[in-house]
Amino acid sequence: MGRDRTNWCQPIATLHFIKSTMPHLTLEYTDSLPQFNAGETLAALNKSLVASGHFDEIDIKSRAIRLTTYLVGTSTDSHAFIHAKLAILSGRSIQIRQALSESLLHALQASSSKYTDTHLQICVEVQEIERETYSKSTSPNTAKEET
């Protein structure tokens, strides 16, 4: 009559399905910042996240997107922005999320301090992803150790 569903969803043998601490970091910046070094900035942001103690280094996934089509307000003057969006699993307090936001903002300010002649807006947002609906898969480390 009733089907046994205790083993109805088994992971593929070579993959491990886990819930992770995340996070995902997306950095957007306007192309009006020609000397902006996205790689160095991502490294600084990732170090900030590791230093927070809330994330394992290996779980931080960051990416940078250079925007070529954008508008700040209605002016075509030299305006620019850098926007970081941190997506983390739900459950952390507002104080922790505020501290993460402030830490990332400080790292972004340090990375962009040379832009003194451009109206530059720097912002950070922290978004929560429902823990119950987030899924992640990682393949095992297949690198062979040197002997």
C-alpha positions as CSV (number, residue, x, y, z in Angstrom):
1,M,0.0,0.0,0.0
2,G,2.3,2.8,1.2
3,R,5.7,3.1,-0.5
4,D,8.8,3.3,1.6
5,R,10.3,6.7,0.9
6,T,13.2,6.5,3.3
7,N,15.7,6.1,0.5
8,W,13.8,7.7,-2.4
9,C,16.5,10.5,-2.9
10,Q,20.0,9.2,-2.7
11,P,23.0,11.4,-3.7
12,I,25.0,10.5,-6.8
13,A,27.9,8.4,-5.7
14,T,30.6,10.9,-6.6
15,L,28.9,14.0,-5.1
16,H,28.3,15.1,-1.6
17,F,25.1,17.0,-0.9
18,I,25.4,19.4,2.0
19,K,24.0,22.5,3.5
20,S,26.7,25.1,3.7
21,T,27.6,28.3,5.5
22,M,27.8,30.0,2.0
23,P,28.2,33.0,1.2
24,H,27.9,34.4,-2.3
25,L,29.3,37.8,-2.9
26,T,28.5,39.8,-6.1
27,L,30.5,43.0,-6.8
28,E,29.2,45.4,-9.4
29,Y,31.2,48.4,-10.5
30,T,30.9,51.0,-13.2
31,D,33.3,51.2,-16.1
32,S,33.9,54.8,-15.2
33,L,36.4,53.6,-12.7
34,P,39.2,52.6,-15.1
35,Q,41.9,51.8,-12.5
36,F,39.5,49.7,-10.3
37,N,41.2,46.4,-9.6
38,A,38.3,43.9,-9.2
39,G,40.5,40.9,-8.5
40,E,42.4,42.7,-5.6
41,T,39.1,44.0,-4.3
42,L,37.5,40.6,-4.3
43,A,40.5,39.2,-2.4
44,A,40.1,42.0,0.2
45,L,36.4,41.3,0.5
46,N,36.9,37.6,0.9
47,K,39.6,38.2,3.6
48,S,37.1,40.4,5.4
49,L,34.5,37.6,5.3
50,V,37.0,35.0,6.6
51,A,38.1,37.4,9.4
52,S,34.5,37.7,10.5
53,G,34.6,34.1,11.7
54,H,31.2,33.3,10.2
55,F,32.5,31.6,7.0
56,D,34.9,28.9,6.0
57,E,37.3,30.2,3.4
58,I,36.5,27.5,0.9
59,D,32.8,28.3,1.0
60,I,33.1,31.9,-0.1
61,K,32.1,32.4,-3.7
62,S,32.7,35.9,-5.1
63,R,32.5,37.4,-8.5
64,A,32.8,40.9,-10.1
65,I,30.7,42.4,-12.8
66,R,31.9,45.4,-14.7
67,L,28.9,47.5,-15.8
68,T,29.1,49.3,-19.1
69,T,25.4,50.4,-19.2
70,Y,24.3,52.3,-16.2
71,L,23.0,55.6,-15.0
72,V,23.4,57.4,-11.7
73,G,20.5,59.8,-11.3
74,T,19.6,61.6,-14.5
75,S,23.0,63.2,-15.2
76,T,25.6,62.0,-17.7
77,D,28.4,63.6,-15.6
78,S,31.2,61.6,-14.1
79,H,29.3,59.5,-11.7
80,A,30.2,56.0,-10.6
81,F,29.2,53.3,-8.1
82,I,30.4,50.1,-6.5
83,H,27.8,47.8,-5.1
84,A,28.4,44.6,-3.2
85,K,25.7,42.2,-2.5
86,L,26.4,39.5,0.1
87,A,23.9,36.6,0.1
88,I,24.0,34.4,3.2
89,L,21.9,31.7,4.7
90,S,19.2,32.9,7.0
91,G,19.5,32.7,10.7
92,R,22.1,35.3,11.6
93,S,21.1,38.2,13.9
94,I,20.7,41.8,12.6
95,Q,23.9,42.7,14.5
96,I,25.9,40.1,12.7
97,R,24.5,41.2,9.3
98,Q,25.3,44.9,10.1
99,A,28.8,44.0,11.1
100,L,29.4,42.1,7.9
101,S,28.0,45.0,5.9
102,E,30.2,47.5,7.7
103,S,33.3,45.3,7.3
104,L,32.7,44.9,3.5
105,L,32.1,48.7,3.2
106,H,35.4,49.5,4.8
107,A,37.2,47.1,2.5
108,L,35.5,48.7,-0.5
109,Q,36.4,52.2,0.7
110,A,40.0,51.2,1.0
111,S,40.0,49.7,-2.5
112,S,38.6,52.8,-4.0
113,S,40.3,55.6,-2.1
114,K,42.1,56.9,-5.2
115,Y,38.9,58.1,-6.8
116,T,38.8,61.6,-5.5
117,D,37.6,63.4,-8.7
118,T,34.6,61.2,-9.3
119,H,31.3,61.3,-7.6
120,L,31.5,57.7,-6.3
121,Q,28.8,55.9,-4.3
122,I,29.8,52.7,-2.5
123,C,27.1,50.5,-1.0
124,V,26.7,47.1,0.5
125,E,23.6,45.0,1.0
126,V,23.2,41.7,2.9
127,Q,20.5,39.4,1.7
128,E,19.3,36.3,3.4
129,I,18.6,33.1,1.5
130,E,16.1,30.7,3.1
131,R,18.2,28.0,4.6
132,E,15.4,25.5,4.0
133,T,15.4,26.0,0.2
134,Y,19.2,26.4,-0.5
135,S,20.9,23.3,-1.9
136,K,24.6,22.8,-2.6
137,S,26.6,20.1,-4.2
138,T,30.4,19.7,-4.1
139,S,32.5,17.0,-5.7
140,P,35.2,15.4,-3.6
141,N,38.7,16.6,-3.8
142,T,40.3,14.5,-6.6
143,A,43.7,16.1,-6.5
144,K,46.4,13.5,-5.8
145,E,48.9,14.2,-3.0
146,E,52.5,14.4,-4.1
147,T,54.8,11.8,-2.6
